[in-house]
Amino acid sequence: MIGKVPIFIGAVLGLIFMAGCAKHDIHLKTVKVSSSAVYCLFDSSCTVTVTDSSTTSIPMKAGGMAFLESRTFVGKPGTPASGLYGYEYRIDLEKAVETMVDVEGVATKHIPCLLSMTLEFGPIVDTLDYDGDGTAGDLIYVITSGGPGKIGLEHVHGLGNKIALDFDSPVCVGASGSRGNSTYFFGLVSAHPPKSVTATVKETAGLTAAVPSKFENYPRYDVLVRAPQIGATHDPDRPGSP
């Protein structure tokens, strides 16, 4: 009987650990929407004026241009999102192209792809109905109609003040003269105005879009984006004010 005590204690501690992880790693609900469905919540014209934006290069080993776009806008008075700040992000590799790299003295074609993005965002507004199903509580929307891109989100997890977004398909640079991929715009809403934070995008460990490689171990790139000032007091009459 005594010999079973350590096993029992270990099982209990394992359950406690798993419960603790569950509290800190939360799956966030994502919905697919049209651009007009979302923007009608911010402006009665169903369009929005971007008040703050950034387009930052992703330092991948690729030719052409690879960048991460972020932008913000503010809900107008009298709308469901009045005084709230909308944040949208998109990874664009459409003008990025394959390159050649040296692997143990052999020139090898390199077609990198991105798998995920992580950033510090803070509390997400959960009082809006993005997809118009009559139920509020949507957290993240993906604009699959009325906007650019073709790759969405598969999983999104909250990790304390951070969110980790996994794409539903690798976002790859162009190969053999073809255009690269880009994500749809995906968005979240906060009660706080923007500041610059560092987002981290993770690459596949492959020299091509399909074949893994032993020579790279999931490169990560830090890129500046716009995200909420966590803990800031917002002023609806002064978009972007601290």
TAJOHU-V301340 format. One record per residue. N is the residue number from 1. RES is the residue in three letters. PHI is phi in degrees with one decimal (NA if undefined). D_FIRST is the distance of its C-alpha to the first C-alpha in whole Angstrom. Layout:
n=(N,N)
res=(RES,RES)
phi=(PHI,PHI)
d_first=(D_FIRST,D_FIRST)
This chain:
n=(1,2,3,4,5,6,7,8,9,10,11,12,13,14,15,16,17,18,19,20,21,22,23,24,25,26,27,28,29,30,31,32,33,34,35,36,37,38,39,40,41,42,43,44,45,46,47,48,49,50,51,52,53,54,55,56,57,58,59,60,61,62,63,64,65,66,67,68,69,70,71,72,73,74,75,76,77,78,79,80,81,82,83,84,85,86,87,88,89,90,91,92,93,94,95,96,97,98,99,100,101,102,103,104,105,106,107,108,109,110,111,112,113,114,115,116,117,118,119,120,121,122,123,124,125,126,127,128,129,130,131,132,133,134,135,136,137,138,139,140,141,142,143,144,145,146,147,148,149,150,151,152,153,154,155,156,157,158,159,160,161,162,163,164,165,166,167,168,169,170,171,172,173,174,175,176,177,178,179,180,181,182,183,184,185,186,187,188,189,190,191,192,193,194,195,196,197,198,199,200,201,202,203,204,205,206,207,208,209,210,211,212,213,214,215,216,217,218,219,220,221,222,223,224,225,226,227,228,229,230,231,232,233,234,235,236,237,238,239,240,241,242)
res=(MET,ILE,GLY,LYS,VAL,PRO,ILE,PHE,ILE,GLY,ALA,VAL,LEU,GLY,LEU,ILE,PHE,MET,ALA,GLY,CYS,ALA,LYS,HIS,ASP,ILE,HIS,LEU,LYS,THR,VAL,LYS,VAL,SER,SER,SER,ALA,VAL,TYR,CYS,LEU,PHE,ASP,SER,SER,CYS,THR,VAL,THR,VAL,THR,ASP,SER,SER,THR,THR,SER,ILE,PRO,MET,LYS,ALA,GLY,GLY,MET,ALA,PHE,LEU,GLU,SER,ARG,THR,PHE,VAL,GLY,LYS,PRO,GLY,THR,PRO,ALA,SER,GLY,LEU,TYR,GLY,TYR,GLU,TYR,ARG,ILE,ASP,LEU,GLU,LYS,ALA,VAL,GLU,THR,MET,VAL,ASP,VAL,GLU,GLY,VAL,ALA,THR,LYS,HIS,ILE,PRO,CYS,LEU,LEU,SER,MET,THR,LEU,GLU,PHE,GLY,PRO,ILE,VAL,ASP,THR,LEU,ASP,TYR,ASP,GLY,ASP,GLY,THR,ALA,GLY,ASP,LEU,ILE,TYR,VAL,ILE,THR,SER,GLY,GLY,PRO,GLY,LYS,ILE,GLY,LEU,GLU,HIS,VAL,HIS,GLY,LEU,GLY,ASN,LYS,ILE,ALA,LEU,ASP,PHE,ASP,SER,PRO,VAL,CYS,VAL,GLY,ALA,SER,GLY,SER,ARG,GLY,ASN,SER,THR,TYR,PHE,PHE,GLY,LEU,VAL,SER,ALA,HIS,PRO,PRO,LYS,SER,VAL,THR,ALA,THR,VAL,LYS,GLU,THR,ALA,GLY,LEU,THR,ALA,ALA,VAL,PRO,SER,LYS,PHE,GLU,ASN,TYR,PRO,ARG,TYR,ASP,VAL,LEU,VAL,ARG,ALA,PRO,GLN,ILE,GLY,ALA,THR,HIS,ASP,PRO,ASP,ARG,PRO,GLY,SER,PRO)
phi=(NA,-64.0,-63.8,-85.7,-61.2,-58.3,-63.8,-63.1,-62.6,-62.1,-65.0,-63.4,-63.6,-63.1,-65.3,-63.2,-61.9,-64.2,-65.1,-64.0,-65.2,-62.1,-71.2,-101.9,-116.3,-114.3,-73.2,-106.2,-68.6,-122.5,-127.2,-94.1,-141.5,-93.2,-61.8,-65.9,-60.4,-76.7,-70.4,-64.1,-74.4,-104.8,-151.2,-63.7,-79.8,64.9,-131.3,-128.3,-104.0,-68.3,-101.7,-157.9,-154.2,-150.8,-128.8,-119.9,-67.4,-100.0,-77.8,-79.6,-82.5,-155.2,-86.1,72.5,-122.1,-127.3,-148.1,-115.6,-103.6,-133.9,-151.8,-134.4,-153.5,-121.8,-69.0,-79.0,-55.0,87.1,-98.6,-57.4,-102.4,-51.9,77.3,-95.0,-109.2,-90.0,-123.2,-128.5,-136.8,-153.7,-97.7,-124.0,-114.4,-61.8,-105.0,-95.3,-132.2,-59.1,-141.3,-105.9,-126.2,-91.7,-121.5,51.5,84.1,-113.5,-69.9,-127.4,-67.3,-120.7,-124.2,-73.7,-134.1,-103.8,-109.3,-159.5,-142.8,-130.0,-153.9,-85.1,-124.4,86.7,-60.7,-102.5,-63.7,-123.5,-106.3,-107.6,-113.4,-73.3,-93.9,67.3,-89.4,86.9,-121.5,-76.0,115.7,-65.9,-106.4,-134.6,-117.1,-123.1,-84.1,-92.5,-140.6,89.2,-153.2,-78.2,96.0,-148.4,-116.5,-107.8,-111.9,-95.7,-137.2,-133.0,-125.4,-94.9,-124.9,67.8,-84.8,-100.8,-124.3,-117.0,-114.5,-101.4,-75.7,-81.0,-159.5,-58.0,-97.8,-110.9,-73.9,-73.8,-121.2,52.3,83.8,-87.6,-75.3,-80.3,-94.9,-147.0,-84.6,-67.5,-69.3,-123.2,-136.3,-139.9,-126.4,-134.1,-86.5,-115.1,-73.8,-85.7,-147.2,-86.7,-132.2,-97.3,-97.6,-116.7,-108.1,-110.4,-96.2,-67.4,-96.5,-119.5,-83.2,-128.9,-68.2,-120.3,-103.8,-68.0,-131.0,-83.8,-92.5,-131.4,-126.6,49.4,-58.3,-123.2,-128.8,-93.0,-135.4,-76.2,-138.3,-95.6,-151.6,-65.6,-77.4,-64.8,87.4,-76.9,-94.4,-93.5,-122.6,-57.5,-85.9,-132.3,-54.1,83.4,-79.1,-74.9)
d_first=(0,4,5,5,7,10,11,11,13,15,16,17,19,20,21,23,25,26,27,29,31,32,34,36,36,38,40,44,46,49,52,55,59,62,64,66,63,62,65,66,63,65,68,71,72,69,70,68,70,68,68,66,65,64,64,62,62,59,60,58,60,62,66,68,66,62,62,59,61,60,62,62,64,65,65,68,69,68,66,62,61,64,63,60,60,59,58,59,58,59,58,61,62,65,67,65,65,64,64,64,62,61,58,59,62,63,64,62,62,60,59,56,54,53,49,48,49,48,49,49,50,48,48,50,52,50,53,56,56,57,57,59,56,57,53,53,50,51,50,51,54,56,59,60,63,66,65,65,62,60,56,54,50,47,44,45,42,42,40,41,45,45,45,45,47,47,50,50,52,52,55,58,61,64,64,67,70,68,67,63,61,60,58,59,59,56,56,54,55,55,56,57,60,60,59,59,55,54,52,50,51,49,51,50,49,52,55,56,55,53,52,49,50,48,51,50,47,47,50,50,53,54,56,58,58,59,56,55,56,52,53,57,59,61,64,65,69,68,67,65,65,62)
